[in-house]
Amino acid sequence: MNKIYNPGASEWLELLKRPTSTVNDIEETVNKVFAEVIEDGDAAIEKYTEIFDGFKPENVRVTSMEIDDARNRISQELRDAIHLAYANVEKFHAAQKTEKVVVETAEGVQCWQEKRPIQKVGLYIPGGTAPLFSTILMLAIPAAIAGCKEIVLCTPPNKEGNIHPAILYTAHLCGVTKIFKVGGIQAIAAMTFGTQTIPKVYKIFGPGNQFVTVAKQLATKHNVAIDMPAGPSELLVVADESANAAFVASDLLSQAEHGIDSQVILISTSEKFMDEVEKEIEEQIKVLPRKEIAEKAIENSKLIFIEDKEVALEIINEYGPEHFIVCTENDNYFVENVQNAGSVFIGNYTPESAGDYASGTNHTLPTNGYAKQYSGVNLDSFMKNMTFQKISQEGIRNIGPAIELMAEAEGLQAHKNAVSLRLIDLNK
Amino acid sequence: MNKIYNPGASEWLELLKRPTSTVNDIEETVNKVFAEVIEDGDAAIEKYTEIFDGFKPENVRVTSMEIDDARNRISQELRDAIHLAYANVEKFHAAQKTEKVVVETAEGVQCWQEKRPIQKVGLYIPGGTAPLFSTILMLAIPAAIAGCKEIVLCTPPNKEGNIHPAILYTAHLCGVTKIFKVGGIQAIAAMTFGTQTIPKVYKIFGPGNQFVTVAKQLATKHNVAIDMPAGPSELLVVADESANAAFVASDLLSQAEHGIDSQVILISTSEKFMDEVEKEIEEQIKVLPRKEIAEKAIENSKLIFIEDKEVALEIINEYGPEHFIVCTENDNYFVENVQNAGSVFIGNYTPESAGDYASGTNHTLPTNGYAKQYSGVNLDSFMKNMTFQKISQEGIRNIGPAIELMAEAEGLQAHKNAVSLRLIDLNK
């Protein structure tokens, strides 16, 4: 593993660089599929499902029979686990509801701010070997709490045209209104432009491979919003000798198994602890089923020794990790002063996987340094703020003259007139 | 003016089309300037300021002497007006502060959500004949309330290298930390990449011409966020005979004077009222200084008669206007049921220009139908939501087994291990 000792500030930029990849050649494919879906609708969806997923669908909409059936194809144990996670995610996101903000800014000038749901949202859930039903909890639960009217879910079928029962079960549990067996670029295209069968939505959420990521980016050129820009998953741990080296190693590995481009960083004020973690990683990695992936990710990763906790904090804020585990004698110092992180995990018994599945916090978080300016998915991601105002005769008398002066100074006479006409009328 | 009577749903799409323009040829220019600013920093900024603004700057940073001087160059009256607007905007945005959301989702599982300020933000304020100092109030006041550390403002100088004193005065009043005499693409490039003099920021706000708009869009490819996608300003009024035709006409014109691509729409359940508004527009437009602009915008605009208020509501939600004025006998019907609008103005004495300047609400709002999924600028635009969690030994015992099951079902063994190790340790 890469071990770095007290790096100087001039080395930070290089040190904190994320593994990235280019997307230009993918853009062409995306634009081609987009154009065909605009032109041919469902026919294009069917065509690309056959090409990319090896399955020719008769009907891409999942039926209620398939949903009923899914329930019986997963164990009672797993259903119970999903329900436990559901309850916690529901509790945490329901608590994020806010009241109307009502302010009489000046006498007779009533202003308020109110959140209303985005009417139509689309969720993308990747398929493949790992059925990410946990992501459905993270997206569909807040969408339902927000009150989104249409919650569409697209996920690719396997070669037999089936979807993993845990995905169907969770989607149904969370109140998804329509499920479609469509994946990849064609799914993003369908939700962006709409087809005869699949509704156009206003905002698309969810993870995906490079094709899906680029398709989501390009969709934003067509009046659709997306949850956030995507990048490989990442974890930064700050830990000292008060932490448990085996636990820290297991957390770093849980991040590393996501993909070969995942990045994990340990910052420690103890060289001894750093060496212990390294040894633990070498041991634990041996028995992992996704060992080869984790090994590649670990190659990109760094153990950084930093003597001074102020410097450690600075480098953490410069990096802006998606996941940030704090396990030090003085956790509060980092918890209170971290400015840029997606989600923060505190103490020896708070593994990142708790937040990935069942503690209640959301696992859709900003990667690639976007924690500096983006929120993770939360209840507000499914709503928009609207403002309202109602001004009385007294109100316009109070603020009208100021509006006239400012509009005039900005050279916008018609803006002034709209007030003047009213003031003249009131003085009649 | 275009008058339409009871349009059928199949005509809506065409009817609600916005005037748009292509940007592809601008992209090339933007990429060229970006590349030079990355390469040459300040030197590129100076070069393009000379080319585009006709002024060769020695020092692009505004000095405190210039700021002191600005105060004396605007009237006491205008200063008072700015202070009145400041107070209202401050009051409304300060009221948007929210508390930490703390939830114990399961026993021993403490989760919380907290907003922290985006550390560095950049504001772009256009120059030219109309100095938009009101936009500074709308952007810098919430930035300061949020607690952003660095609030940078870029605005183009005139040929003498000066900036309108109202801009300098307002920026200083609102707590902008650094003001630069830089405009256009080069300003967006500077705030995206940073130069020797101008700091890199994490999020860029503010309006601008086509060049600025495209530059902001492309900046998002370089780890910067922007406030929202931009488009021409627009207003939709729904009014019946309880409204004042002269007032409604003045509101439509105040929107129309923004630019030839502005769009104004009146929807009315009264043909007679529609005709009155048309007559009033024809009268009032004659004396406007920006008459030519307003006339062009009015050509694009529509008066739509719709008999049925349910249909009117549906078409309004389909359009998703940036500004929405409601002036009907039963305002509540529209106010309560509108789902897609940036800001809503209610009643005869609530002109849109009140919200543009001084009522307290923000005037940076989603255009081009983006009210369906975007909020206008508000306090949260300058912050990001972060989540935190701290799990006790009891807590991990409570939710650990569910995490193990779910991680296993998703094929992520290392995620499971991170929990198993802790549970085993606790059972020792």
Interface residues (C-beta under 8 A of the other chain):
Chain A: I74 E77 L78 D80 A81 I82 L84 A85 A87 N88 K91 F92 A95 Q96 T98 V101 V103 T105 A106 V109 C111 Q113 R116 P117 I118 Q119 T129 A130 P131 L132 F133 S134 A166 Y202 K203 T220 N223 V224 A225 P229 N244 A246 F247 S250 D251 L253 S254 A256 E257 H258 Q284 L288 P289 R290 A294 N317 V335 V338 Q339 N340 A341 G342 S343 V344 F345 I346 G347 N348 Y349 T350 P351 E352 S353 A354 G355 D356 Y357 A358 S359 G360 T361 N362 P366 N368 G369 Y370 A371 K372 Q373 Y374 S375 G376 N378 D380 K384 N385 M386 T387 F388 Q389 K390 I391 S392 Q393 G395 I396 I399 P401 A402 I403 L405 M406 A407 A409 E410 G411 L412 Q413 A414 H415 K416 N417 A418 V419 L421 R422 D425
Chain B: I74 E77 L78 D80 A81 I82 L84 A85 A87 N88 K91 F92 A95 Q96 T98 V101 V103 T105 A106 V109 C111 Q113 R116 P117 I118 Q119 T129 A130 P131 L132 F133 S134 A166 Y202 K203 T220 N223 V224 A225 P229 N244 A246 F247 S250 D251 L253 S254 A256 E257 H258 Q284 L288 P289 R290 A294 N317 V335 V338 Q339 N340 A341 G342 S343 V344 F345 I346 G347 N348 Y349 T350 P351 E352 S353 A354 G355 D356 Y357 A358 S359 G360 T361 N362 P366 N368 G369 Y370 A371 K372 Q373 Y374 S375 G376 N378 D380 K384 N385 M386 T387 F388 Q389 K390 I391 S392 Q393 G395 I396 I399 G400 P401 A402 I403 L405 M406 A407 A409 E410 G411 L412 Q413 A414 H415 K416 N417 A418 V419 L421 R422 D425
